[in-house]
Amino acid sequence: MEAIQDRRVTSIFTTSVILILVGIFLFTALLNREYGLAVLCLIIFGISFIFRLWTRYSHRKIKVSSYLDRTKYFCGDNVSLGIVIENKKFLPVAVEAFFGNNKFMSEFLSENVPEFEDILLWHQRAVFNWKLIANKRGVHAIGPVRTKSGDLFGFFKKDTGPALTQQIIVFPKISDLKQFSLPRRDFFGAPGGKSPVDDPVYILGTSDYHYGRPAKRIHWKASARHFRLQEKIFESSHQEKVLIILDAEEFVQTQSEEAFESIIETAASAAVTISRQGCAVGFLSNCIMHDSDNQFIPVSAGTSQLSLILEAMARLKFETAGSIVNILKKGITIPSGTSCMFFSCTKNTSAQELIHHFKYRRLPIVFYSFEKANELRKDISVIKAPDFPEHEQDDI
């Protein structure tokens, strides 16, 4: 954090040098029996003492709290941060709230970060609001927001307590994509048709148990919560299942962070498009996560699935945890019938190894290099491809 400068108002009551001079004048006035000057010096000392004593007790019974309109945002959304300061005593105080690190705020959330000041009488409160802009994907700590209180003239200020911070999650930017196709592997009939077979791997939810159904459908934990029998609701086996894989290894090696952010936005847009089509979707990456170890989101079509995937993409750091193939071999189960969208920098050795791994398991996979992923997007904000190293490529 950058150093915070002293924000006190300079005056004769706060400057130590001036107070020392006033003391010298007082001593001289008493020696020469100049009572008018002596009274003036005593008044200055008295006012300074009262203001210091006022400030000393100003922070007592001051309650400070902060709030956000929500904690999860998309890039470009407005962030509303509020600070509430309550004076729960009879002594009136002057309060102020400001960000202790303006450089961080201007770089990540907003270029204009105002500061607020107000006077609180007895048992009053003040509400300060900042309107910020979430313009960068990731997990960010808004703040620290510092609050101070003091005398009504603002000569002295004292921190009311520890600085406040709020954490937000900013999802990747979602863009419109051109039409793209995936290799389908349906068990019964055409996609979208009513399938007579339920897939026991994917549970959509529960409902009241209908007598005559198999007992293995009963969800015992849900039944205990509702005090009546509940049965599991499964997805049909015809439903398309798509796993989105993001390999960041070569992006990190070439320090192409801007390209990495661009391909995350494309992968997130693909996840939203696939989910809106009613398909089950999952996510896998070899990136290190911010405050999480959940690099794999199993394929599902639950109501909160898309939110889980977007949050996982928001938590991705520009660091890798090893080869994507090695992560796949650590007990990750991908059900049969799953189509895969594989996003990577180029078709390097690691990418080709993953493609052959999926071919061996008879899982259809579509490879998207950085340039090919850029071609999927309709917006004009995509960046040009950096000078990635060339690799020998074979057809998928």
Protein Blocks (a to p, Z undefined) as FASTA:
>chain_A
ZZdddfbdcdfklmmklmmmmmmmmmmmmmnopaklmmmmmmmmmmmmmmmmmmmmmmgo
pacddddfbfbdcehiacddddddddfbfbdcddddddfblmlmmmmmombdcddddddd
ehiacddddddddfbgcdddedjdddddddfkomaccdfbdcdddddddddddddddddd
dddddfbhcehiacfbdcfkbcfbdcdddehiafklpcfklmmmnopacddddddfkbcc
ddddddfklmmmnopaklmmmmmmmmmmmmmmmmmnopacddddfbdcehiablbccddf
bfklmmmmmmmmmmpccbdebjfklmmmnopacdehiacddddfbdcfklmmmmmmmmmn
opacddddfklmmmmpmbfkbccdddddddddddZZ
